[in-house]
Amino acid sequence: MQRPAPEHIEIEKIEEHISPIKEVDGFGANSLYPVPVAAAALKMLEKTHHDSMINQSFIDWLKTKKIVVIGKGETGGETIINLLRKRGIEPLVVDSKTENKDGEIRKGDIVISAVGKKDMVTKTNLKKGAILIGVGIFSENGKTYGDYDTKEIGNIASYYSPTPGGVGPVNVAMLMENIITACENLSR
């Protein structure tokens, strides 16, 4: 079931009729799979860690970092927040109601921006040496942009994902991984 859905569609009622073993988008309450965009954000973070796979060492490393997630939309930030919590990590969430957004973002050793608005992360609100993962994108005048200008934050972040073109292709790969796992589960 593609999200976000039009308002008149009761997505939860539809999801009740999808077998958890086939619900590869990971949004269903009983889905067996992670939401691909959340898995992709972790996969991008994995590039900054010395291990080459998401394992306990990587999770333990993440637990030593202050992680800030900007945005909590149902298809982006919320899924990342939920996956981090599932792994025992409590991120600092910055949304439209957060007071002193810049100050809160600046606390992050790792910042995951999932808003889809221009200049969410700038050289003035990003801590020197922070790791930056961009999930949010938007279009303006026929061109696609991310939540930050890579030229502006390039000398501040120790690592940043390109945007667009960073998390998106990994998101597709994570969805394909869920599909392959579902096929294997169905053939047993």
Contacts in CASP RR format, 6 or more apart in sequence:
PFRMAT RR
TARGET T0000
AUTHOR 0000-0000-0000
METHOD contacts of the structure
MODEL  1
MQRPAPEHIEIEKIEEHISPIKEVDGFGANSLYPVPVAAAALKMLEKTHH
DSMINQSFIDWLKTKKIVVIGKGETGGETIINLLRKRGIEPLVVDSKTEN
KDGEIRKGDIVISAVGKKDMVTKTNLKKGAILIGVGIFSENGKTYGDYDT
KEIGNIASYYSPTPGGVGPVNVAMLMENIITACENLSR
1 11 0 8 1.000
1 14 0 8 1.000
1 15 0 8 1.000
1 18 0 8 1.000
1 25 0 8 1.000
1 27 0 8 1.000
2 25 0 8 1.000
3 11 0 8 1.000
3 25 0 8 1.000
3 27 0 8 1.000
3 74 0 8 1.000
3 75 0 8 1.000
4 74 0 8 1.000
4 75 0 8 1.000
5 11 0 8 1.000
12 29 0 8 1.000
15 23 0 8 1.000
15 27 0 8 1.000
15 28 0 8 1.000
15 29 0 8 1.000
18 28 0 8 1.000
20 28 0 8 1.000
20 30 0 8 1.000
20 31 0 8 1.000
20 32 0 8 1.000
21 32 0 8 1.000
21 182 0 8 1.000
21 185 0 8 1.000
21 186 0 8 1.000
22 182 0 8 1.000
22 186 0 8 1.000
23 30 0 8 1.000
23 31 0 8 1.000
23 32 0 8 1.000
23 33 0 8 1.000
24 31 0 8 1.000
24 33 0 8 1.000
24 175 0 8 1.000
24 178 0 8 1.000
24 179 0 8 1.000
24 182 0 8 1.000
25 31 0 8 1.000
25 33 0 8 1.000
25 35 0 8 1.000
25 36 0 8 1.000
25 175 0 8 1.000
25 178 0 8 1.000
26 33 0 8 1.000
26 34 0 8 1.000
26 35 0 8 1.000
26 36 0 8 1.000
26 178 0 8 1.000
27 35 0 8 1.000
27 79 0 8 1.000
32 181 0 8 1.000
32 182 0 8 1.000
32 185 0 8 1.000
33 178 0 8 1.000
33 181 0 8 1.000
33 182 0 8 1.000
34 83 0 8 1.000
34 174 0 8 1.000
34 178 0 8 1.000
35 76 0 8 1.000
35 79 0 8 1.000
35 82 0 8 1.000
35 83 0 8 1.000
36 171 0 8 1.000
36 172 0 8 1.000
36 174 0 8 1.000
36 175 0 8 1.000
36 178 0 8 1.000
37 75 0 8 1.000
37 76 0 8 1.000
37 79 0 8 1.000
37 80 0 8 1.000
37 135 0 8 1.000
37 167 0 8 1.000
37 168 0 8 1.000
37 171 0 8 1.000
37 174 0 8 1.000
38 76 0 8 1.000
38 77 0 8 1.000
38 79 0 8 1.000
38 80 0 8 1.000
38 82 0 8 1.000
38 83 0 8 1.000
39 83 0 8 1.000
39 174 0 8 1.000
39 177 0 8 1.000
40 135 0 8 1.000
40 167 0 8 1.000
40 168 0 8 1.000
40 170 0 8 1.000
40 171 0 8 1.000
40 173 0 8 1.000
40 174 0 8 1.000
41 80 0 8 1.000
41 83 0 8 1.000
41 112 0 8 1.000
41 114 0 8 1.000
41 133 0 8 1.000
41 134 0 8 1.000
41 135 0 8 1.000
41 167 0 8 1.000
42 54 0 8 1.000
42 83 0 8 1.000
43 54 0 8 1.000
43 170 0 8 1.000
43 173 0 8 1.000
43 174 0 8 1.000
44 133 0 8 1.000
44 161 0 8 1.000
44 166 0 8 1.000
44 167 0 8 1.000
44 170 0 8 1.000
45 62 0 8 1.000
45 110 0 8 1.000
45 131 0 8 1.000
45 133 0 8 1.000
46 52 0 8 1.000
46 53 0 8 1.000
46 54 0 8 1.000
46 58 0 8 1.000
47 159 0 8 1.000
48 131 0 8 1.000
48 158 0 8 1.000
48 159 0 8 1.000
49 57 0 8 1.000
49 58 0 8 1.000
49 61 0 8 1.000
51 57 0 8 1.000
51 58 0 8 1.000
59 87 0 8 1.000
59 88 0 8 1.000
59 89 0 8 1.000
62 84 0 8 1.000
62 87 0 8 1.000
62 89 0 8 1.000
62 110 0 8 1.000
63 88 0 8 1.000
63 89 0 8 1.000
65 108 0 8 1.000
65 109 0 8 1.000
65 110 0 8 1.000
65 131 0 8 1.000
66 92 0 8 1.000
66 107 0 8 1.000
66 108 0 8 1.000
66 109 0 8 1.000
66 110 0 8 1.000
67 84 0 8 1.000
67 89 0 8 1.000
67 91 0 8 1.000
67 92 0 8 1.000
67 108 0 8 1.000
67 109 0 8 1.000
67 110 0 8 1.000
67 111 0 8 1.000
67 112 0 8 1.000
68 91 0 8 1.000
68 92 0 8 1.000
68 93 0 8 1.000
68 94 0 8 1.000
68 104 0 8 1.000
68 105 0 8 1.000
68 107 0 8 1.000
68 108 0 8 1.000
68 110 0 8 1.000
68 111 0 8 1.000
68 112 0 8 1.000
69 77 0 8 1.000
69 80 0 8 1.000
69 81 0 8 1.000
69 84 0 8 1.000
69 91 0 8 1.000
69 92 0 8 1.000
69 93 0 8 1.000
69 94 0 8 1.000
69 112 0 8 1.000
69 114 0 8 1.000
70 94 0 8 1.000
70 95 0 8 1.000
70 101 0 8 1.000
70 105 0 8 1.000
70 111 0 8 1.000
70 112 0 8 1.000
70 113 0 8 1.000
70 114 0 8 1.000
70 115 0 8 1.000
70 120 0 8 1.000
70 121 0 8 1.000
70 147 0 8 1.000
71 77 0 8 1.000
71 93 0 8 1.000
71 94 0 8 1.000
71 95 0 8 1.000
71 113 0 8 1.000
71 114 0 8 1.000
71 115 0 8 1.000
72 78 0 8 1.000
72 81 0 8 1.000
72 93 0 8 1.000
72 95 0 8 1.000
72 114 0 8 1.000
73 114 0 8 1.000
76 114 0 8 1.000
76 135 0 8 1.000
76 136 0 8 1.000
77 112 0 8 1.000
77 114 0 8 1.000
77 135 0 8 1.000
80 91 0 8 1.000
80 112 0 8 1.000
80 114 0 8 1.000
80 135 0 8 1.000
81 91 0 8 1.000
81 93 0 8 1.000
84 90 0 8 1.000
84 91 0 8 1.000
85 91 0 8 1.000
91 112 0 8 1.000
92 104 0 8 1.000
92 107 0 8 1.000
92 108 0 8 1.000
94 101 0 8 1.000
94 104 0 8 1.000
94 105 0 8 1.000
98 104 0 8 1.000
101 125 0 8 1.000
102 124 0 8 1.000
102 125 0 8 1.000
103 125 0 8 1.000
105 111 0 8 1.000
105 121 0 8 1.000
105 125 0 8 1.000
105 126 0 8 1.000
106 125 0 8 1.000
106 126 0 8 1.000
106 127 0 8 1.000
107 127 0 8 1.000
108 127 0 8 1.000
108 130 0 8 1.000
109 127 0 8 1.000
109 130 0 8 1.000
109 131 0 8 1.000
110 130 0 8 1.000
110 131 0 8 1.000
110 132 0 8 1.000
110 133 0 8 1.000
111 121 0 8 1.000
111 126 0 8 1.000
111 130 0 8 1.000
111 131 0 8 1.000
111 132 0 8 1.000
111 133 0 8 1.000
112 132 0 8 1.000
112 133 0 8 1.000
112 134 0 8 1.000
112 135 0 8 1.000
113 120 0 8 1.000
113 121 0 8 1.000
113 132 0 8 1.000
113 133 0 8 1.000
113 134 0 8 1.000
113 135 0 8 1.000
113 136 0 8 1.000
113 147 0 8 1.000
113 148 0 8 1.000
114 134 0 8 1.000
114 135 0 8 1.000
114 136 0 8 1.000
114 147 0 8 1.000
115 136 0 8 1.000
115 147 0 8 1.000
116 136 0 8 1.000
116 137 0 8 1.000
116 138 0 8 1.000
116 146 0 8 1.000
116 147 0 8 1.000
117 138 0 8 1.000
117 147 0 8 1.000
118 138 0 8 1.000
118 140 0 8 1.000
118 145 0 8 1.000
118 146 0 8 1.000
118 147 0 8 1.000
119 147 0 8 1.000
119 148 0 8 1.000
119 149 0 8 1.000
120 147 0 8 1.000
120 148 0 8 1.000
121 132 0 8 1.000
121 147 0 8 1.000
121 148 0 8 1.000
121 153 0 8 1.000
122 148 0 8 1.000
122 149 0 8 1.000
122 152 0 8 1.000
122 153 0 8 1.000
123 152 0 8 1.000
123 153 0 8 1.000
123 155 0 8 1.000
123 156 0 8 1.000
126 132 0 8 1.000
126 148 0 8 1.000
126 153 0 8 1.000
126 156 0 8 1.000
126 157 0 8 1.000
127 156 0 8 1.000
128 156 0 8 1.000
129 156 0 8 1.000
129 157 0 8 1.000
129 158 0 8 1.000
130 156 0 8 1.000
130 157 0 8 1.000
130 158 0 8 1.000
131 157 0 8 1.000
131 158 0 8 1.000
131 159 0 8 1.000
131 160 0 8 1.000
132 148 0 8 1.000
132 153 0 8 1.000
132 157 0 8 1.000
132 159 0 8 1.000
132 160 0 8 1.000
132 161 0 8 1.000
133 160 0 8 1.000
133 161 0 8 1.000
133 167 0 8 1.000
134 146 0 8 1.000
134 147 0 8 1.000
134 148 0 8 1.000
134 160 0 8 1.000
134 161 0 8 1.000
134 163 0 8 1.000
134 166 0 8 1.000
134 167 0 8 1.000
135 147 0 8 1.000
135 167 0 8 1.000
136 146 0 8 1.000
136 147 0 8 1.000
136 163 0 8 1.000
137 144 0 8 1.000
137 145 0 8 1.000
137 146 0 8 1.000
137 147 0 8 1.000
137 163 0 8 1.000
137 164 0 8 1.000
138 144 0 8 1.000
138 145 0 8 1.000
138 146 0 8 1.000
139 145 0 8 1.000
144 164 0 8 1.000
145 163 0 8 1.000
145 164 0 8 1.000
146 163 0 8 1.000
146 164 0 8 1.000
147 163 0 8 1.000
148 160 0 8 1.000
148 163 0 8 1.000
150 160 0 8 1.000
150 162 0 8 1.000
150 163 0 8 1.000
153 160 0 8 1.000
154 160 0 8 1.000
161 167 0 8 1.000
END
